[in-house]
Structures are given as C-alpha cells and as structure tokens.
Amino acid sequence: MRHCWRWFVVVTMFCGRAVTGQEIGPGFVRNRVSVEGAEISYVVRQRSGPVLVLVPGSLVGADDWTQTVASLDPDLTIVIVELRGHGKSWPPPHNATIESLANDVVRAVDDARVGRYYVGGHSIGGMIAIEIGGRHPDKVKGIIAIEGWTHYSVARNAFEGQNDLTLSAAQRSRRDEFRKPVLSTWTPEQVKEFTSIWKTWDGFDLLQRTPLPVLELWGDRKRPHANREQMQIPDRPNIELHWVAGASHFLPFERPGEVAEAVNAFIRHAENRAR
C-alpha cells in the first residue's frame, strides 16, 4: 500500500501542466518535463533580468533555496530544478552519475525556454553546475559552484571531513526537516547509492578548459583557507574563489544572505564585462 500511495501522490502532483511554486517565493510557477525514466519538476520565476538556474544539494528540494532567493536580485529570472526523487521529481535515480543528472537539468531548462543562463548549485548541485557549464558553453553564461567538490579528495585534504561544525542546533534541525521528504520515501540502499555519486566524478578538467566566468563559494570552517591545490580548483583568472567566514558546507540556509550577495555581485560583474 505504501508504494501505491506514493505513486498516487506523484500522479496527483502532475495532473496539470503547472501547479503552485509559492513555497519558494512569490511569482514562482511549478512545471514538469518527462525525461528518460522520470518526471523532472522545476519552478520558474519570470522577470526581466538575466536567467539564473539553481540546483539543490543532496536529499533536498527546491525549498532549500527559499532564503537565498529572497535576497537575490529581484530582476533575475530564476529556474530551480529538482533532481530525480527530490522535491516533486520522481522516481529516485538508479545508477545515476553527475553527467546523467546534468542531462536532466539541461532538459528541464530547455523546456523552460529561458535562453542562455547562469547555472549554480549547492553540493552535488554545484558539481552538476560545473558539468553543465563545462559541456554547454553555448547555453551557459557563467558557473556558480557552492561547496561543490571538484574531486572527492577535497573533503579530506581541504577540510578534514568537517562539513557542519558551524551549524547551530536550529540550523541542524532545519536541515534535517528539509531532508525528511526524501528520507521517508527512499530506501536506505537508494540513499546510500545516491550519496556516493560524487565520489566517481572529477570536475578539474572541465574547470581547466572552460572559458566561462566561475564563482567558487566555500565556507572556511573557522580555519585557515585551503589552497587551490587542496581544493582542486585551477588557478585561472576566470575562476573566483570566495570564502564565507565562519561557515561550513550548508551555505544556502546557514548564510543565505551572503550567498545571495556573492551571486548578485558575480552576475552583475559578468553582465557588465559582456557588454
């Protein structure tokens, strides 16, 4: 019965072309697109400014960006794409890779018909942003990777595995609440498989080759800043490494205002240079 109910919920979500996206913020509309083996849900806020595509991190949906979106430039057109099995996308991924998840995101953005865009993401979403920007410079204007490991070794070499030491008790509770919808519907095996995907991906060569402007945004864990070799981030003039003092891995809800400020400044600078 549990599985039947789960599919009833999914069908109910998608019985119309668009349903409300107001849980993210005013002006958002929720849409969906069919991809191979899944329905991908995304929300869109149409405005007059540049387009920003955002990808949430592991085990959370589009609402992970709610606080950050509230401080982003109000003129930005924003598209938030939920990964398979996250938010209102279904079913959970099987044998997924960063590359295959990037394909889903690109398909959703193509469906939104918003033109060229900046692509950003948190954690695995940041890796997906690098993958998309590296492969599609014709579609993408800039890359924003927020705590998106370029290589699995970064977690150990740069941060000694410390990801949440600066979170308050309230922030830890909020993170856990955001994860509940996924953790309550996925099997432990599905969770384990998905949370290991990042260990098989390497984005260094993509960053080494891309001509696009790149913003790498990281929390410093209240410790001396790691160098670019430890971070596996090429030292190139188009790649900006920005540190958020006294923060850790979960920047979109630990420091949403500072994330938004850095993203706004990055897009404004890139737009001015392109004129």
N, C-alpha and C positions, 0 to 999 in steps of 0.2 A: 504493500500500500504506500510506503514511503516514496518509492520511485515513481509510482503513478501520480501521486500528488505533486511531486517535483516537476514532472512534465506538464501537468495541468497548469501549474504556475507559469511555466515558460510560455506555453501557448497563449495564456491569458495576457501576458505582457505584450505579446507581439501580434495580437489580433488586429491592430491598427497600424498604419504606417508610422505614425508619430504619437508618442504619449508624453506626458509632462516630464520636464527635466528640472523642475523648480527646486528639487532638493539640492542642486548645485548652486543655484542663484537665479535671480530674475532674468528673464529673457532666454533661458535655455530650453530647447526642444529636443526630445529624445527620438532617435531614429534607429533603424537596424538594417543590416545588409547580410545577405546569405553568402557565405564563403564555403569552401570545401569542408563539409562535415560539421558546420557550426553556423550559428546566428550571432553576428557581432553587433553589439549595441554601442551607440555613441551619442553624445549630446553636443549640440551646436548652439552658440550664441552669435548671431549675425550682427556685425557692426561695420563701421566704415573704414577701420584701420587695418593694419597688417594681420595676417592669419597666424595663430599660434595653435599648434596641435600638441596636446598633452597626453602622456601615457602613465597611468598609475603604477605603483610598485606591486610587489607580490602580495596576493591574498586580499587585496582591497579593490573597491570600485571607484567610480568617478568622484564620489563624495570625498575621497582622500584629498582632493584639490580645492574643496569648498573655501577654506580660509585663505588660501593663496589667491584664488580667483577674485576674492573680494577686494584685494589690494592691487590687482593688475590694472593696467591702463584700461579705462572703460571703453575706449575706442577699438580695442583689439577684438577681432573675430576669433572666437575660441572653439576648438573642437577637442573633446575628451573622449578617447576610445578605450573601451573596457576589453581586456584580454579575455580569451575563452574561459568560461566558467567563473568569471569575475563580474560583479555587478549584475547586470541583466543580460550578459552574453552567456550562451550555453551551447554545447556541454563543456565540461572541463577538457583541457588539452590532453592528448595522448601522444607520446613520442615527439613532443614539440621541441623546437630549437629557437634560439633568438632569431634566426633567419626566418623561420616559418611564422613566428608571432609578428615579426616586422611585416611580412606579406599581408597578414590580416589587417594590420593598422593602415597600411597603404591602401588596401582595398576599401576600407571604411572611409578614408579621407577622400579618395577618388569619388566615392558615392556622394559625399557631401558637396562636391563641386565648388570648392572654395579657392581654387587656383594655387599658386605657389605659397609655401608656408614655412614658418619656423617650426621645428619639431623638438619637443623636450619631454623628459620623463624622469621619474624618480626610481632609483634602484634598478630593478630589471627593466623598468621603463626607460631609464637613462641609457642602458645598453641597446635597447631597441631603437632609441633615437639616433645613436651613433650608427647603428646598422643601416637605418633608413637614409640618413644623410650621406653616408659613405657610398651607398648604392644608387641614390637618386638625386644627384646634384641638379638635375633638370626640374625636379619638383620642389626641392628644399632650398630655403634661403639662409638657414643657419641652424646649428645644433646646440641644444641645451641639455647637458647631462648632469643630473642632480644625484650625486652619490651613486653613479652608475659605474661599477667596477669595470675597468678596461680588461682586466685579467684576474683570475681567481686569486693569484698570489698577492694582490694589493691588500686584501683584507688582513692578511698576516703581516706582510712586510711593512706596510704603512701604518697600520692601526692595531696590530696585535689582537685582532678579532674583537675590538671594543666598538660596539655599534649603538648601545643605548644607555651608556653610563650617565649622560647628562639629562635624561628624561625625568620629569617629575612624576610622582605617583599618579597624578591626574592624567598626564600625557600617556603614561603606560596603559592606564585603564582605557583611554580613548582609542589608542592603537588597537588594543585587544577587541574593543567593540566593533571597530571597522573590519576586523578580520572574521568576526563571528559568522556572517552570511556564507562565506566560503568554507570555513572550517566545519560548519554544521551540515553542509551538503556534499562535500568531497570525502572520499575515503582516505584513511591515513596513507595508503600507498600512493594515491594521486597527489597528495600534498608533498610527500617525500620526493616523488619524481619531479614535480614542478619546481620545487625549491632547490633542485640540483642542476637545473638547466644552465645557469650562469657559469658553472664550473667547466663547461665544454666550449666556451666561446672566448675569442680573443679579438678585441677591437683596436689593437695598437696599429696595425697596418692601415686600417680604414682612417684613423686619425692622422697617420703619417702621410696619406695621399690626398685627403680632402682639401679642396680649395676654399671650402665654406668657412665662415667665422664660427668658432666653437666657444661655448661657455662651459667650463667645468666647475661645478659648485659643490663644495665639500664642507662639512663640519670639522673643526680642528680637534675635537675631543679634549679640549683644555690641555693640549700638549704641543710641543714644537712641531712646526709644519713638516710633513714628509716632503722629500724632494721628488722631482718628476720621474726619476728612475724608479723609485719605490712605488710611485703612483701609476707607472706605465703610461705616462702621458707625454707625447713627443714635445720637445721644446721648439715650437714653431710660432711665428708672430701672429698667426690667425687663431691660436688657441689660448684663451684667457683662463687662468686658474685662480678662482676666487674662493677665499676661506671665510666661513661664518664662525666667528669666535665663540667658544664655549658651547658649541652644539655638536650633535652626533649625526647618526645616519638618517633619522626620520625628520628631515628638514621641512617638508610641506606642512606638518602640523606642529613641529617644535618651534620653528621660526618662519611662519608663513609670510609675515610682512617683509622680512629681509630677503627671502627668496623672491618675492614679487618685485621688490626694489631692484635686485640684481638683474632679473629677467627684463624688466622695463628698460633699464639702462642699456642692456645688451642689444635689445631690439631697436631702440632709438638710435644707438650708435651705428648699427648695421644699416639701418634705413638711410641715415644721413650719408654714409660712405657710398651707398649705391646710387645716390642722386647725381 
